[in-house]
Amino acid sequence: MQKIKVAVVYGGKSTEHEVSVHSAKDVCDILAKKYEVLKIFIDKQGLWYLQKECSTKLSSEDKPVSPIISKEANLYTKDGQQIKVDVFFPVLHGAMGEDGTIQGLFEILDVAYVGCGVLTSAMGINKEISKLMASFYGVPIVPYIKLKKSGKYDLSLLQEAAKQLGYPLFVKPVSLGSSIGVSRVDKKEDLEKAIKEAFKYDEVLLIEKGIDKAREVFCAVIGDYQGEIHTSLCGELKSANNAFFDYDAKYNIAGGCDMFIPAPLEESLQDKMRKASYEVFKALQGKGLARVDFLVSQDGEFYFSEINTLPGMSLTSLFPQLMAASSKEYPQVLDILINSALVRKENQKNLSINK
């Protein structure tokens, strides 16, 4: 029996480029035991390569490759090889990967792909839009102020508005992940610096009311080929040294965080967050997978923080560990995601494009 050919796509033009490659290594290793795996690396200039091994550095064995629109193939190498892919598996984070752009390309290529579609990805990566959707469906969110880089603002008036929200505050780029560009602000004198930092990475930012000493809790979501949505047990991460769970705590500091799965929270509170995860995923018309992040206050109230439609996928990442704690081991999870993508594509073939 011929193996299903899976093209794992990683890297990309994103501040989360290295995180993506790290995730892809583990995904490819697991998939290789059952599937024929193509390792497709996108460098920081947006050029595609068929790699021998997942890496941020190219070797002499790596071939330039291009996506093509053809009935016979989906990829074309510089030396003339045409490759027909059964399913694309994006392991991309942030811009040009988690925002609907790569999903749009897959739609144009008319090929099956793992994960959420164009609309869900675009809404999910935008922290404001996802919060508005969550709030519309009754999931609590924290108050915030939106600021555009193209617009002028009066710092003193902004500081007064921030005071009304109440310190601490968090300033965040509206469409990035991995806590890149995020700053905690404890006094008005630090607000402008945080704004400038966020604007390095995005044209729009949010100034959110902070939940002091908040607990950061996460729930994984997976949609199977039958359209059923399953939520995991909740997990909690605690930063060992930092004021919040920032990029360094996640990736650069050894022992930078402690992970607890399941989270040491009352079962009733976890049930509420699992239900909220389901509602947010469903509201955004999610497919495949996501991780939904919450903040929990000291008095036990929870607030939707964000949804990651392509969460970290390495073996040490939250998503696979949350699923494992919920009786779904990683190879099984990857099987579900690939089968779901193939069934979804097959269902689309039955839709008419004529009146």
C-alpha positions as CSV (number, residue, x, y, z in Angstrom):
1,M,0.0,0.0,0.0
2,Q,1.4,3.4,-1.0
3,K,2.1,5.7,1.9
4,I,0.3,9.1,2.1
5,K,2.7,11.8,1.1
6,V,2.8,14.6,3.7
7,A,4.7,17.9,3.0
8,V,5.6,19.5,6.3
9,V,6.1,23.2,5.8
10,Y,8.2,25.2,8.3
11,G,10.4,28.2,8.9
12,G,8.9,31.2,7.2
13,K,9.1,35.0,7.1
14,S,8.3,35.4,10.8
15,T,9.8,36.4,14.1
16,E,8.9,32.8,15.2
17,H,11.0,31.2,12.4
18,E,13.4,29.3,14.7
19,V,10.5,28.1,16.9
20,S,8.8,26.7,13.8
21,V,11.9,24.7,12.7
22,H,12.2,23.3,16.2
23,S,8.6,22.1,16.1
24,A,8.9,20.7,12.6
25,K,11.8,18.4,13.6
26,D,9.6,16.5,16.0
27,V,6.6,16.4,13.7
28,C,8.7,15.0,10.8
29,D,10.3,12.4,13.0
30,I,7.0,11.0,14.2
31,L,5.3,11.2,10.8
32,A,8.2,9.4,9.1
33,K,7.2,6.2,10.9
34,K,4.0,6.0,8.9
35,Y,4.0,8.5,6.1
36,E,6.2,9.6,3.3
37,V,7.4,13.0,4.5
38,L,8.7,15.9,2.5
39,K,10.5,18.6,4.5
40,I,9.7,22.0,3.0
41,F,11.7,24.8,4.5
42,I,10.8,28.5,3.9
43,D,13.8,30.8,4.6
44,K,13.4,34.3,6.0
45,Q,13.3,35.7,2.4
46,G,10.3,33.5,1.6
47,L,12.2,31.1,-0.7
48,W,11.2,27.4,-0.5
49,Y,13.5,24.4,-0.3
50,L,13.1,20.7,-0.1
51,Q,15.4,19.7,2.8
52,K,17.1,16.5,3.7
53,E,16.9,17.4,7.4
54,C,14.9,20.1,9.2
55,S,17.3,23.0,9.8
56,T,17.5,26.8,9.8
57,K,20.7,26.3,7.7
58,L,20.7,25.0,4.1
59,S,23.0,22.1,3.0
60,S,24.3,21.1,-0.4
61,E,21.6,18.4,-0.5
62,D,18.7,20.8,-0.1
63,K,16.9,21.7,-3.4
64,P,15.1,24.9,-4.3
65,V,11.4,24.2,-4.8
66,S,8.3,26.1,-5.8
67,P,4.6,25.6,-5.3
68,I,2.8,25.2,-8.6
69,I,-0.8,25.0,-9.8
70,S,-1.1,21.7,-11.8
71,K,-3.3,18.6,-11.8
72,E,-0.1,16.5,-11.9
73,A,1.9,18.2,-9.1
74,N,1.9,20.7,-6.3
75,L,5.7,21.3,-6.1
76,Y,8.4,21.8,-8.7
77,T,12.1,21.5,-8.0
78,K,14.7,23.5,-9.9
79,D,16.1,20.3,-11.4
80,G,12.8,19.6,-13.0
81,Q,11.2,17.1,-10.5
82,Q,7.5,17.4,-10.1
83,I,6.0,16.3,-6.8
84,K,2.4,15.5,-6.1
85,V,1.5,16.0,-2.4
86,D,-1.4,14.3,-0.7
87,V,-1.6,16.8,2.2
88,F,0.3,19.8,3.4
89,F,1.1,20.1,7.1
90,P,2.0,23.7,8.0
91,V,4.1,24.0,11.2
92,L,4.4,27.7,10.8
93,H,3.9,30.3,13.6
94,G,3.0,34.0,13.3
95,A,3.0,36.1,10.2
96,M,2.9,34.3,6.8
97,G,1.9,31.0,8.4
98,E,-0.7,31.4,11.1
99,D,-2.5,34.4,9.7
100,G,-4.3,32.8,6.7
101,T,-1.7,33.6,4.0
102,I,-0.3,30.1,3.6
103,Q,-3.8,28.6,4.0
104,G,-4.9,30.8,1.0
105,L,-2.0,29.5,-1.0
106,F,-3.1,25.9,-0.2
107,E,-6.6,26.7,-1.3
108,I,-5.3,28.1,-4.6
109,L,-3.2,25.0,-5.1
110,D,-6.4,23.0,-4.5
111,V,-4.7,20.6,-2.0
112,A,-5.6,19.2,1.4
113,Y,-3.9,20.9,4.4
114,V,-3.9,20.4,8.1
115,G,-5.4,23.0,10.4
116,C,-7.7,26.0,10.3
117,G,-8.8,27.7,7.1
118,V,-8.1,31.2,5.8
119,L,-10.8,33.0,7.7
120,T,-10.3,31.2,11.0
121,S,-6.5,31.8,10.8
122,A,-6.9,35.5,10.0
123,M,-9.3,36.1,12.8
124,G,-7.4,33.9,15.3
125,I,-4.1,35.7,15.0
126,N,-5.7,39.1,15.5
127,K,-6.0,39.5,19.2
128,E,-8.7,42.1,19.0
129,I,-11.0,40.2,16.5
130,S,-10.6,37.0,18.5
131,K,-11.5,38.8,21.7
132,L,-14.5,40.4,20.1
133,M,-15.7,37.0,18.9
134,A,-15.1,35.4,22.3
135,S,-17.0,38.2,24.0
136,F,-19.9,37.9,21.6
137,Y,-20.3,34.2,22.6
138,G,-20.2,35.0,26.3
139,V,-16.5,34.3,27.1
140,P,-15.1,36.9,29.4
141,I,-12.2,39.2,28.2
142,V,-10.2,42.0,29.9
143,P,-10.8,45.6,28.9
144,Y,-8.3,47.1,26.4
145,I,-7.3,50.1,24.3
146,K,-6.4,49.7,20.6
147,L,-3.7,51.9,19.1
148,K,-2.6,52.3,15.4
149,K,0.9,53.2,14.4
150,S,-0.5,55.3,11.5
151,G,-2.5,57.4,13.9
152,K,-1.4,60.2,16.1
153,Y,-2.0,60.0,19.9
154,D,-1.5,62.3,22.8
155,L,0.7,60.5,25.3
156,S,-0.8,62.3,28.3
157,L,-4.4,61.5,27.3
158,L,-3.3,57.9,26.6
159,Q,-1.7,57.7,30.1
160,E,-4.9,58.9,31.6
161,A,-6.9,56.3,29.7
162,A,-4.5,53.7,30.8
163,K,-4.9,54.8,34.4
164,Q,-8.6,54.2,34.0
165,L,-7.9,50.6,33.0
166,G,-5.6,50.2,36.0
167,Y,-2.1,49.1,36.3
168,P,-0.4,46.7,35.7
169,L,-1.0,46.9,31.9
170,F,0.2,44.7,29.1
171,V,1.1,46.2,25.7
172,K,1.0,43.7,22.9
173,P,1.3,43.7,19.1
174,V,-2.1,42.7,17.8
175,S,-1.0,39.8,15.5
176,L,2.1,38.1,16.9
177,G,2.7,35.1,19.2
178,S,5.4,33.7,21.5
179,S,5.1,37.0,23.6
180,I,7.3,38.8,21.1
181,G,7.0,42.6,21.5
182,V,4.9,42.2,24.7
183,S,5.7,44.4,27.7
184,R,4.4,44.6,31.2
185,V,3.8,48.2,32.3
186,D,3.5,49.0,36.0
187,K,3.6,52.9,35.9
188,K,2.7,55.6,33.4
189,E,6.4,56.5,32.8
190,D,7.0,53.2,31.1
191,L,4.0,53.2,28.8
192,E,5.7,55.0,25.9
193,K,8.7,52.7,25.8
194,A,6.3,49.7,25.7
195,I,4.3,51.2,22.8
196,K,7.5,51.8,20.8
197,E,8.6,48.2,21.4
198,A,5.3,46.7,20.2
199,F,5.3,49.0,17.1
200,K,8.6,47.4,16.1
201,Y,6.6,44.3,15.2
202,D,3.1,45.4,14.2
203,E,1.1,48.3,12.9
204,V,-1.6,47.8,15.6
205,L,-1.2,47.2,19.3
206,L,-3.4,46.6,22.3
207,I,-3.0,48.0,25.8
208,E,-4.7,45.5,28.0
209,K,-5.7,45.7,31.6
210,G,-3.4,43.4,33.5
211,I,-4.6,40.7,35.9
212,D,-2.1,41.1,38.7
213,K,-0.4,37.8,39.6
214,A,-2.6,36.1,37.0
215,R,-2.2,32.4,36.4
216,E,-1.7,31.4,32.8
217,V,-3.8,28.5,31.8
218,F,-4.1,26.7,28.5
219,C,-6.5,24.2,26.8
220,A,-5.8,22.3,23.6
221,V,-8.5,21.8,21.0
222,I,-8.7,19.3,18.2
223,G,-11.4,18.8,15.5
224,D,-11.6,15.3,14.0
225,Y,-12.7,14.2,10.5
226,Q,-16.3,13.7,11.7
227,G,-16.5,17.4,12.7
228,E,-16.4,16.6,16.5
229,I,-14.5,19.1,18.7
230,H,-12.5,17.7,21.6
231,T,-10.9,19.8,24.4
232,S,-8.0,18.7,26.5
233,L,-7.5,18.9,30.2
234,C,-6.2,22.4,31.2
235,G,-2.5,23.0,31.8
236,E,-0.7,25.8,33.6
237,L,2.7,27.4,33.1
238,K,4.5,29.4,35.7
239,S,7.4,31.6,34.9
240,A,10.3,30.8,37.2
241,N,11.9,34.3,37.2
242,N,10.1,36.7,34.9
243,A,7.2,39.0,35.6
244,F,5.2,37.2,33.0
245,F,5.6,34.3,30.6
246,D,7.7,36.1,28.0
247,Y,9.8,34.9,25.1
248,D,12.9,34.3,27.2
249,A,11.0,32.3,29.7
250,K,9.5,30.2,26.9
251,Y,12.6,29.6,24.8
252,N,15.9,31.0,26.1
253,I,16.1,30.4,29.8
254,A,16.8,26.8,31.0
255,G,14.1,26.0,33.5
256,G,12.4,29.3,32.6
257,C,9.0,27.9,33.4
258,D,7.3,25.2,35.3
259,M,4.5,23.2,33.6
260,F,1.6,21.6,35.4
261,I,-0.7,19.2,33.5
262,P,-3.4,19.0,34.6
263,A,-3.5,22.5,36.1
264,P,-3.9,22.6,39.9
265,L,-7.3,24.3,39.7
266,E,-10.8,23.3,40.8
267,E,-12.4,20.9,38.4
268,S,-15.4,23.2,38.0
269,L,-13.2,26.1,36.9
270,Q,-11.4,23.9,34.4
271,D,-14.7,22.7,33.0
272,K,-15.7,26.3,32.4
273,M,-12.5,27.0,30.5
274,R,-12.8,23.8,28.4
275,K,-16.3,24.9,27.5
276,A,-15.0,28.4,26.7
277,S,-12.3,26.9,24.5
278,Y,-14.9,24.9,22.6
279,E,-17.1,28.0,22.1
280,V,-14.2,30.1,20.8
281,F,-13.0,27.4,18.4
282,K,-16.5,26.9,17.2
283,A,-17.2,30.6,16.9
284,L,-14.1,31.1,14.7
285,Q,-15.1,28.0,12.6
286,G,-11.9,26.2,13.7
287,K,-10.7,23.1,12.0
288,G,-7.9,20.7,13.0
289,L,-6.2,22.1,16.0
290,A,-5.7,25.1,18.3
291,R,-4.6,26.1,21.7
292,V,-6.7,28.5,23.7
293,D,-5.0,30.6,26.4
294,F,-6.6,32.1,29.5
295,L,-5.7,34.3,32.5
296,V,-7.0,33.3,35.9
297,S,-7.2,36.0,38.6
298,Q,-6.5,35.4,42.3
299,D,-10.2,35.4,43.0
300,G,-10.8,32.5,40.5
301,E,-12.2,34.5,37.6
302,F,-11.0,33.5,34.2
303,Y,-10.5,35.6,31.0
304,F,-9.9,34.6,27.4
305,S,-6.4,35.8,26.3
306,E,-5.9,34.5,22.8
307,I,-6.2,31.5,20.5
308,N,-3.2,29.9,18.6
309,T,-4.4,28.2,15.5
310,L,-0.9,26.7,14.9
311,P,0.5,26.2,18.4
312,G,4.0,25.0,19.2
313,M,4.3,21.4,18.0
314,S,7.5,20.1,19.4
315,L,7.3,17.2,21.9
316,T,8.0,19.6,24.8
317,S,5.3,22.0,23.6
318,L,2.0,22.5,25.4
319,F,-0.3,21.2,22.7
320,P,1.0,17.6,22.5
321,Q,1.4,17.4,26.2
322,L,-2.1,18.6,26.9
323,M,-3.4,16.0,24.4
324,A,-1.3,13.2,26.0
325,A,-2.7,14.1,29.4
326,S,-6.2,13.7,27.8
327,S,-5.5,10.2,26.5
328,K,-4.4,11.2,23.0
329,E,-0.8,10.4,22.3
330,Y,1.0,12.5,19.7
331,P,1.2,10.0,16.8
332,Q,-2.6,9.5,17.2
333,V,-3.1,13.3,17.2
334,L,-1.1,13.7,14.0
335,D,-3.1,10.9,12.4
336,I,-6.4,12.7,13.4
337,L,-5.2,16.0,11.9
338,I,-4.1,14.4,8.6
339,N,-7.3,12.3,8.2
340,S,-9.4,15.4,9.0
341,A,-7.6,17.4,6.3
342,L,-8.1,14.7,3.7
343,V,-11.8,14.2,4.5
344,R,-12.3,18.0,4.5
345,K,-10.8,18.2,1.0
346,E,-12.9,15.2,-0.2
347,N,-16.0,16.9,1.1
348,Q,-15.1,20.1,-0.8
349,K,-15.0,18.2,-4.1
350,N,-18.7,17.6,-3.7
351,L,-19.5,21.3,-3.7
352,S,-20.7,22.8,-7.0
353,I,-18.9,25.7,-8.6
354,N,-21.6,26.2,-11.2
355,K,-25.1,27.7,-10.8
